């Protein structure tokens, strides 16, 4: 249990930074998805793939410059790995949407948001431990300290 707590403490700040990267990427994906679905009249799987392509590239740019320490010297190889890992995330996202939309009859929006959340966790873990340097770029000690009370509370997490 102590190992799990230490692991969470070590990567929590990086997870928080990636949360903002992922949120921005998700907004791009959802914007493209809903535009392609409602205005382009694409099937929700095709619309998901359109959103995935652009959002993954934006996510890579932000992840490699802000979110993680780079490990690979080849940008081409790193980008290929990000797309490969993100493809697994897309499959998680689409699978969740199929279950929600086709099997339960709930709305596409519920399926999209839930699938995005599952894919987000997968994408963080795969980027942190498989693509980029395992040593986090961000720790609570490296984040800007705005409020001493907040900083102290975060250290005690």
N, CA, C and O of each residue as an XYZ file, in Angstrom:
628
protein
N       0.824     -1.194      0.000
C       0.000      0.000      0.000
C       0.868      1.259      0.000
O       0.546      2.242     -0.666
N       1.977      1.221      0.755
C       2.871      2.370      0.788
C       3.489      2.638     -0.577
O       3.717      3.788     -0.952
N       3.763      1.546     -1.330
C       4.320      1.708     -2.678
C       3.321      2.401     -3.595
O       3.700      3.244     -4.408
N       2.055      2.048     -3.466
C       1.019      2.684     -4.282
C       0.893      4.163     -3.941
O       0.767      4.999     -4.835
N       0.925      4.484     -2.674
C       0.840      5.886     -2.243
C       2.041      6.673     -2.758
O       1.889      7.795     -3.239
N       3.228      6.092     -2.658
C       4.445      6.754     -3.154
C       4.367      6.971     -4.661
O       4.781      8.015     -5.164
N       3.839      5.985     -5.376
C       3.691      6.106     -6.834
C       2.720      7.228     -7.197
O       2.985      8.021     -8.100
N       1.613      7.287     -6.499
C       0.619      8.346     -6.742
C       1.222      9.712     -6.441
O       1.052     10.651     -7.219
N       1.919      9.826     -5.327
C       2.543     11.107     -4.978
C       3.574     11.515     -6.024
O       3.676     12.695     -6.361
N       4.333     10.561     -6.539
C       5.379     10.878     -7.510
C       4.804     11.412     -8.824
O       5.377     12.311     -9.440
N       3.667     10.852     -9.247
C       3.130     11.198    -10.557
C       1.897     12.097    -10.514
O       1.370     12.443    -11.572
N       1.429     12.479     -9.360
C       0.195     13.269     -9.249
C       0.301     14.618     -9.947
O      -0.641     15.030    -10.625
N       1.414     15.309     -9.799
C       1.555     16.623    -10.443
C       1.567     16.480    -11.966
O       0.961     17.285    -12.672
N       2.256     15.457    -12.468
C       2.267     15.218    -13.916
C       0.869     14.873    -14.418
O       0.463     15.292    -15.502
N       0.142     14.101    -13.613
C      -1.229     13.761    -13.976
C      -2.084     15.023    -14.073
O      -2.902     15.159    -14.982
N      -1.890     15.939    -13.135
C      -2.654     17.189    -13.151
C      -2.319     18.029    -14.385
O      -3.214     18.591    -15.016
N      -1.043     18.113    -14.727
C      -0.647     18.857    -15.930
C      -1.251     18.183    -17.161
O      -1.780     18.856    -18.046
N      -1.169     16.850    -17.214
C      -1.736     16.147    -18.368
C      -3.254     16.281    -18.408
O      -3.850     16.219    -19.483
N      -3.878     16.462    -17.268
C      -5.324     16.682    -17.250
C      -5.689     17.900    -18.101
O      -6.658     17.861    -18.860
N      -4.915     18.980    -17.974
C      -5.189     20.180    -18.770
C      -4.873     19.951    -20.251
O      -5.602     20.421    -21.124
N      -3.795     19.236    -20.527
C      -3.468     18.884    -21.912
C      -4.581     18.015    -22.495
O      -5.038     18.248    -23.614
N      -5.008     17.028    -21.738
C      -6.078     16.143    -22.182
C      -7.403     16.865    -22.344
O      -8.169     16.570    -23.261
N      -7.674     17.817    -21.451
C      -8.929     18.580    -21.553
C      -8.951     19.409    -22.836
O      -9.962     19.446    -23.538
N      -7.843     20.068    -23.138
C      -7.778     20.845    -24.370
C      -7.912     19.931    -25.591
O      -8.625     20.253    -26.542
N      -7.226     18.800    -25.553
C      -7.319     17.835    -26.651
C      -8.754     17.305    -26.791
O      -9.257     17.139    -27.902
N      -9.393     17.045    -25.666
C     -10.772     16.552    -25.698
C     -11.714     17.584    -26.298
O     -12.618     17.231    -27.055
N     -11.512     18.858    -25.969
C     -12.353     19.904    -26.560
C     -12.194     19.947    -28.073
O     -13.171     20.116    -28.802
N     -10.960     19.794    -28.543
C     -10.718     19.744    -29.990
C     -11.415     18.526    -30.587
O     -12.104     18.627    -31.603
N     -11.225     17.358    -29.936
C     -11.838     16.137    -30.455
C     -13.355     16.251    -30.499
O     -13.985     15.906    -31.499
N     -13.937     16.739    -29.403
C     -15.389     16.864    -29.358
C     -15.895     17.864    -30.390
O     -16.925     17.632    -31.023
N     -15.184     18.970    -30.566
C     -15.592     19.953    -31.567
C     -15.612     19.364    -32.959
O     -16.574     19.549    -33.705
N     -14.554     18.654    -33.311
C     -14.499     18.008    -34.629
C     -15.553     16.904    -34.713
O     -16.247     16.774    -35.722
N     -15.668     16.108    -33.640
C     -16.639     15.019    -33.617
C     -18.060     15.521    -33.839
O     -18.759     15.033    -34.727
N     -18.489     16.490    -33.042
C     -19.864     16.961    -33.156
C     -20.104     17.692    -34.476
O     -21.199     17.613    -35.032
N     -19.105     18.395    -34.982
C     -19.235     19.043    -36.289
C     -19.388     17.992    -37.386
O     -20.268     18.099    -38.240
N     -18.521     16.973    -37.356
C     -18.589     15.918    -38.381
C     -19.880     15.103    -38.258
O     -20.450     14.686    -39.266
N     -20.337     14.877    -37.034
C     -21.532     14.064    -36.815
C     -22.810     14.814    -37.185
O     -23.646     14.300    -37.928
N     -22.956     16.032    -36.662
C     -24.209     16.755    -36.860
C     -24.266     17.503    -38.183
O     -25.313     17.533    -38.830
N     -23.157     18.107    -38.593
C     -23.177     18.897    -39.826
C     -22.679     18.108    -41.027
O     -23.174     18.284    -42.141
N     -21.697     17.237    -40.801
C     -21.163     16.424    -41.884
C     -21.937     15.140    -42.089
O     -21.722     14.429    -43.070
N     -22.846     14.838    -41.158
C     -23.701     13.651    -41.215
C     -22.898     12.341    -41.272
O     -23.346     11.361    -41.867
N     -21.709     12.333    -40.651
C     -20.922     11.112    -40.559
C     -21.466     10.233    -39.444
O     -22.055     10.729    -38.483
N     -21.269      8.936    -39.574
C     -21.593      8.000    -38.499
C     -20.713      8.352    -37.296
O     -19.624      8.898    -37.466
N     -21.176      8.044    -36.090
C     -20.415      8.466    -34.914
C     -19.019      7.847    -34.849
O     -18.115      8.441    -34.261
N     -18.827      6.679    -35.434
C     -17.478      6.095    -35.443
C     -16.571      6.876    -36.386
O     -15.428      7.170    -36.036
N     -17.058      7.216    -37.570
C     -16.276      8.029    -38.507
C     -15.977      9.407    -37.945
O     -14.874      9.927    -38.111
N     -16.948      9.988    -37.288
C     -16.749     11.310    -36.673
C     -15.712     11.228    -35.551
O     -14.924     12.155    -35.363
N     -15.714     10.116    -34.805
C     -14.712      9.919    -33.751
C     -13.300      9.844    -34.333
O     -12.356     10.390    -33.762
N     -13.169      9.176    -35.453
C     -11.855      9.047    -36.087
C     -11.361     10.415    -36.569
O     -10.175     10.720    -36.437
N     -12.241     11.229    -37.116
C     -11.852     12.581    -37.552
C     -11.346     13.407    -36.374
O     -10.300     14.050    -36.461
N     -12.086     13.385    -35.287
C     -11.674     14.120    -34.099
C     -10.377     13.586    -33.517
O      -9.532     14.350    -33.050
N     -10.228     12.278    -33.551
C      -9.031     11.622    -33.043
C      -7.776     12.099    -33.768
O      -6.761     12.370    -33.127
N      -7.829     12.204    -35.072
C      -6.641     12.551    -35.855
C      -6.081     13.923    -35.448
O      -4.885     14.051    -35.190
N      -6.933     14.930    -35.393
C      -6.470     16.275    -35.047
C      -6.129     16.391    -33.560
O      -5.106     16.975    -33.202
N      -6.971     15.844    -32.707
C      -6.746     15.960    -31.264
C      -5.458     15.252    -30.837
O      -4.759     15.727    -29.942
N      -5.144     14.137    -31.461
C      -3.925     13.408    -31.107
C      -2.689     14.213    -31.470
O      -1.715     14.221    -30.717
N      -2.711     14.885    -32.602
C      -1.553     15.702    -32.993
C      -1.368     16.869    -32.011
O      -0.248     17.146    -31.580
N      -2.445     17.537    -31.665
C      -2.364     18.641    -30.695
C      -1.897     18.116    -29.339
O      -1.083     18.751    -28.668
N      -2.414     16.958    -28.940
C      -1.998     16.349    -27.683
C      -0.508     16.032    -27.706
O       0.181     16.243    -26.708
N      -0.002     15.532    -28.823
C       1.426     15.234    -28.931
C       2.261     16.502    -28.757
O       3.240     16.508    -28.010
N       1.875     17.565    -29.443
C       2.644     18.808    -29.342
C       2.699     19.306    -27.900
O       3.765     19.671    -27.405
N       1.565     19.320    -27.239
C       1.515     19.786    -25.855
C       2.238     18.825    -24.908
O       2.955     19.259    -24.007
N       2.048     17.528    -25.114
C       2.693     16.535    -24.249
C       4.205     16.581    -24.363
O       4.908     16.512    -23.355
N       4.709     16.696    -25.582
C       6.160     16.647    -25.776
C       6.848     17.935    -25.358
O       8.037     17.923    -25.040
N       6.117     19.053    -25.353
C       6.732     20.326    -24.974
C       6.434     20.743    -23.536
O       7.223     21.461    -22.921
N       5.302     20.299    -23.001
C       4.894     20.746    -21.667
C       4.676     19.615    -20.672
O       5.010     19.759    -19.496
N       4.135     18.518    -21.112
C       3.662     17.506    -20.181
C       4.684     16.507    -19.697
O       4.674     16.122    -18.528
N       5.569     16.080    -20.584
C       6.475     14.987    -20.256
C       7.899     15.330    -20.689
O       8.126     16.218    -21.510
N       8.845     14.600    -20.112
C      10.239     14.697    -20.555
C      10.390     13.771    -21.767
O       9.956     12.620    -21.746
N      11.005     14.292    -22.804
C      11.189     13.488    -24.009
C      12.257     12.438    -23.775
O      13.251     12.677    -23.088
N      12.034     11.275    -24.359
C      12.969     10.166    -24.231
C      13.585      9.805    -25.571
O      14.759      9.443    -25.637
N      12.807      9.900    -26.636
C      13.268      9.496    -27.964
C      13.919     10.673    -28.676
O      13.506     11.821    -28.510
N      14.928     10.377    -29.459
C      15.585     11.446    -30.219
C      14.858     11.713    -31.530
O      14.988     12.799    -32.096
N      14.105     10.753    -32.016
C      13.394     10.904    -33.283
C      11.953     11.358    -33.037
O      11.159     10.649    -32.419
N      11.641     12.538    -33.527
C      10.272     13.045    -33.404
C       9.313     12.133    -34.172
O       8.195     11.884    -33.721
N       9.742     11.648    -35.306
C       8.900     10.762    -36.121
C       8.525      9.503    -35.343
O       7.362      9.102    -35.339
N       9.502      8.878    -34.683
C       9.223      7.667    -33.905
C       8.328      7.973    -32.702
O       7.423      7.205    -32.375
N       8.592      9.089    -32.060
C       7.795      9.490    -30.901
C       6.347      9.751    -31.319
O       5.415      9.303    -30.652
N       6.163     10.470    -32.415
C       4.813     10.764    -32.903
C       4.101      9.477    -33.321
O       2.905      9.322    -33.072
N       4.825      8.557    -33.954
C       4.231      7.274    -34.342
C       3.775      6.496    -33.109
O       2.700      5.897    -33.107
N       4.593      6.510    -32.073
C       4.218      5.827    -30.827
C       2.984      6.468    -30.189
O       2.106      5.770    -29.682
N       2.926      7.801    -30.220
C       1.763      8.495    -29.655
C       0.501      8.105    -30.421
O      -0.534      7.845    -29.808
N       0.574      8.062    -31.746
C      -0.606      7.669    -32.524
C      -0.981      6.213    -32.262
O      -2.166      5.887    -32.187
N       0.005      5.340    -32.123
C      -0.276      3.932    -31.859
C      -0.965      3.760    -30.501
O      -1.973      3.060    -30.395
N      -0.424      4.392    -29.484
C      -1.025      4.329    -28.148
C      -2.406      4.993    -28.157
O      -3.348      4.493    -27.541
N      -2.514      6.107    -28.850
C      -3.791      6.822    -28.918
C      -4.834      6.029    -29.690
O      -6.031      6.150    -29.427
N      -4.382      5.213    -30.646
C      -5.313      4.349    -31.372
C      -5.973      3.370    -30.400
O      -7.171      3.105    -30.502
N      -5.195      2.837    -29.462
C      -5.783      1.978    -28.425
C      -6.791      2.779    -27.601
O      -7.855      2.268    -27.250
N      -6.455      4.041    -27.291
C      -7.389      4.907    -26.582
C      -8.660      5.151    -27.383
O      -9.759      5.185    -26.828
N      -8.500      5.321    -28.696
C      -9.670      5.497    -29.568
C     -10.552      4.254    -29.539
O     -11.778      4.363    -29.495
N      -9.939      3.085    -29.562
C     -10.716      1.842    -29.506
C     -11.452      1.714    -28.176
O     -12.588      1.243    -28.136
N     -10.809      2.131    -27.092
C     -11.486      2.154    -25.780
C     -12.681      3.100    -25.843
O     -13.775      2.762    -25.391
N     -12.463      4.288    -26.408
C     -13.498      5.309    -26.522
C     -14.677      4.801    -27.356
O     -15.830      4.907    -26.936
N     -14.386      4.254    -28.530
C     -15.452      3.780    -29.427
C     -16.175      2.585    -28.815
O     -17.399      2.489    -28.912
N     -15.439      1.679    -28.190
C     -16.076      0.512    -27.556
C     -17.063      0.950    -26.481
O     -18.166      0.413    -26.381
N     -16.657      1.926    -25.684
C     -17.549      2.439    -24.649
C     -18.783      3.078    -25.292
O     -19.906      2.888    -24.824
N     -18.561      3.837    -26.370
C     -19.692      4.472    -27.053
C     -20.653      3.429    -27.615
O     -21.869      3.598    -27.522
N     -20.128      2.361    -28.192
C     -20.995      1.308    -28.741
C     -21.847      0.705    -27.634
O     -23.046      0.494    -27.817
N     -21.236      0.426    -26.494
C     -21.993     -0.139    -25.374
C     -23.084      0.831    -24.935
O     -24.232      0.429    -24.745
N     -22.733      2.103    -24.774
C     -23.698      3.088    -24.287
C     -24.808      3.345    -25.311
O     -25.988      3.362    -24.962
N     -24.422      3.545    -26.579
C     -25.404      3.924    -27.601
C     -26.208      2.719    -28.093
O     -27.438      2.760    -28.126
N     -25.514      1.658    -28.469
C     -26.190      0.523    -29.101
C     -26.853     -0.418    -28.095
O     -27.946     -0.925    -28.349
N     -26.210     -0.650    -26.976
C     -26.748     -1.637    -26.034
C     -27.674     -1.043    -24.982
O     -28.620     -1.699    -24.546
N     -27.410      0.195    -24.572
C     -28.272      0.777    -23.539
C     -29.242      1.813    -24.095
O     -30.232      2.157    -23.449
N     -28.950      2.313    -25.304
C     -29.832      3.305    -25.902
C     -29.663      4.711    -25.346
O     -30.477      5.588    -25.632
N     -28.622      4.936    -24.560
C     -28.375      6.276    -24.035
C     -27.810      7.176    -25.133
O     -27.503      6.707    -26.229
N     -27.677      8.443    -24.841
C     -27.274      9.414    -25.864
C     -25.806      9.272    -26.250
O     -24.980      8.778    -25.483
N     -25.517      9.717    -27.453
C     -24.144      9.717    -27.969
C     -23.256     10.591    -27.090
O     -22.093     10.253    -26.867
N     -23.778     11.703    -26.587
C     -22.974     12.599    -25.747
C     -22.497     11.888    -24.487
O     -21.346     12.061    -24.086
N     -23.352     11.095    -23.856
C     -22.959     10.346    -22.655
C     -21.865      9.344    -23.008
O     -20.880      9.202    -22.283
N     -22.049      8.659    -24.120
C     -21.039      7.704    -24.568
C     -19.715      8.365    -24.877
O     -18.655      7.833    -24.547
N     -19.772      9.525    -25.509
C     -18.540     10.234    -25.884
C     -17.788     10.721    -24.659
O     -16.570     10.560    -24.585
N     -18.476     11.305    -23.707
C     -17.826     11.825    -22.500
C     -17.250     10.670    -21.666
O     -16.110     10.748    -21.209
N     -18.015      9.628    -21.472
C     -17.528      8.484    -20.693
C     -16.357      7.793    -21.366
O     -15.383      7.433    -20.704
N     -16.443      7.605    -22.670
C     -15.349      6.986    -23.411
C     -14.095      7.835    -23.385
O     -12.985      7.310    -23.308
N     -14.268      9.141    -23.447
C     -13.120     10.048    -23.378
C     -12.433      9.937    -22.028
O     -11.204      9.954    -21.961
N     -13.199      9.824    -20.954
C     -12.608      9.685    -19.621
C     -11.778      8.420    -19.490
O     -10.677      8.457    -18.941
N     -12.289      7.309    -19.982
C     -11.529      6.053    -19.934
C     -10.264      6.144    -20.784
O      -9.189      5.715    -20.364
N     -10.405      6.706    -21.978
C      -9.252      6.844    -22.871
C      -8.209      7.788    -22.270
O      -7.010      7.584    -22.455
N      -8.657      8.810    -21.557
C      -7.737      9.755    -20.924
C      -6.797      9.045    -19.955
O      -5.589      9.277    -19.983
N      -7.335      8.191    -19.109
C      -6.503      7.475    -18.134
C      -5.503      6.579    -18.868
O      -4.319      6.568    -18.531
N      -5.969      5.834    -19.859
C      -5.075      4.996    -20.662
C      -3.974      5.846    -21.304
O      -2.799      5.488    -21.239
N      -4.345      6.953    -21.912
C      -3.369      7.790    -22.614
C      -2.307      8.342    -21.667
O      -1.128      8.375    -22.017
N      -2.709      8.772    -20.477
C      -1.716      9.267    -19.523
C      -0.736      8.169    -19.152
O       0.478      8.364    -19.216
N      -1.257      7.024    -18.766
C      -0.388      5.935    -18.323
C       0.558      5.483    -19.436
O       1.743      5.254    -19.191
N       0.046      5.357    -20.639
C       0.887      4.912    -21.757
C       1.949      5.945    -22.105
O       3.088      5.583    -22.399
N       1.597      7.213    -22.075
C       2.589      8.251    -22.377
C       3.656      8.318    -21.286
O       4.849      8.381    -21.583
N       3.228      8.303    -20.037
C       4.182      8.439    -18.935
C       5.119      7.240    -18.832
O       6.305      7.408    -18.548
N       4.608      6.047    -19.056
C       5.416      4.862    -18.792
C       5.935      4.140    -20.037
O       6.820      3.292    -19.923
N       5.409      4.454    -21.213
C       5.835      3.743    -22.424
C       6.499      4.640    -23.468
O       7.430      4.200    -24.143
N       6.049      5.875    -23.617
C       6.551      6.723    -24.695
C       7.583      7.718    -24.195
O       8.691      7.786    -24.728
N       7.232      8.479    -23.189
C       8.112      9.519    -22.689
C       8.926      8.985    -21.506
O       8.728      7.853    -21.064
N       9.820      9.798    -21.016
C      10.667      9.420    -19.885
C       9.798      9.090    -18.677
O       8.859      9.822    -18.363
N      10.112      7.992    -18.006
C       9.329      7.585    -16.834
C       9.454      8.561    -15.667
O       8.576      8.612    -14.806
N      10.525      9.325    -15.634
C      10.679     10.335    -14.585
C       9.760     11.508    -14.906
O       9.855     12.089    -15.987
N       8.889     11.854    -13.996
C       7.925     12.919    -14.298
C       8.609     14.269    -14.498
O       9.563     14.607    -13.797
N       8.110     15.026    -15.459
C       8.601     16.388    -15.663
C       8.156     17.274    -14.514
O       8.869     18.190    -14.105
N       6.963     16.990    -13.998
C       6.366     17.828    -12.964
C       6.264     17.065    -11.662
O       5.862     15.902    -11.634
N       6.634     17.737    -10.583
C       6.392     17.252     -9.229
C       5.783     18.421     -8.470
O       5.771     19.551     -8.960
N       5.288     18.151     -7.296
C       4.717     19.264     -6.532
C       5.788     20.275     -6.161
O       5.482     21.448     -5.950
N       7.026     19.843     -6.080
C       8.114     20.775     -5.786
C       8.462     21.652     -6.979
O       9.006     22.743     -6.803
N       8.156     21.189     -8.207
C       8.504     21.963     -9.400
C       7.383     22.886     -9.865
O       7.605     23.749    -10.714
N       6.191     22.714     -9.323
C       5.079     23.574     -9.705
C       5.232     24.948     -9.044
O       5.763     25.051     -7.937
N       4.770     25.998     -9.719
C       4.849     27.325     -9.099
C       4.051     27.363     -7.794
O       2.961     26.798     -7.703
N       4.599     28.024     -6.806
C       3.933     28.124     -5.507
C       3.270     29.496     -5.393
O       3.943     30.511     -5.217
N       1.968     29.509     -5.494
C       1.204     30.750     -5.420
C       0.753     31.046     -3.996
O       0.832     32.177     -3.518
N       0.286     30.010     -3.343
C      -0.279     30.165     -2.016
C       0.389     29.143     -1.099
O       0.244     27.941     -1.325
N       1.112     29.582     -0.076
C       1.825     28.638      0.797
C       0.914     27.599      1.435
O       1.320     26.448      1.592
N      -0.287     27.967      1.801
C      -1.200     27.014      2.434
C      -1.614     25.924      1.449
O      -1.679     24.751      1.815
N      -1.891     26.300      0.212
C      -2.269     25.334     -0.811
C      -1.088     24.427     -1.122
O      -1.250     23.213     -1.236
N       0.091     25.005     -1.258
C       1.287     24.205     -1.533
C       1.529     23.178     -0.437
O       1.871     22.032     -0.728
N       1.356     23.574      0.812
C       1.567     22.660      1.927
C       0.530     21.533      1.910
O       0.858     20.372      2.156
N      -0.710     21.885      1.619
C      -1.766     20.880      1.552
C      -1.486     19.883      0.431
O      -1.725     18.688      0.602
N      -0.986     20.351     -0.710
C      -0.679     19.457     -1.826
C       0.482     18.533     -1.486
O       0.482     17.369     -1.886
N       1.450     19.026     -0.770
C       2.582     18.173     -0.366
C       2.134     17.030      0.530
O       2.721     15.948      0.500
N       1.107     17.261      1.318
C       0.651     16.254      2.260
C      -0.286     15.233      1.639
O      -0.758     14.337      2.338
N      -0.568     15.339      0.362
C      -1.468     14.378     -0.285
C      -0.882     12.992     -0.348
O      -1.521     12.075     -0.864
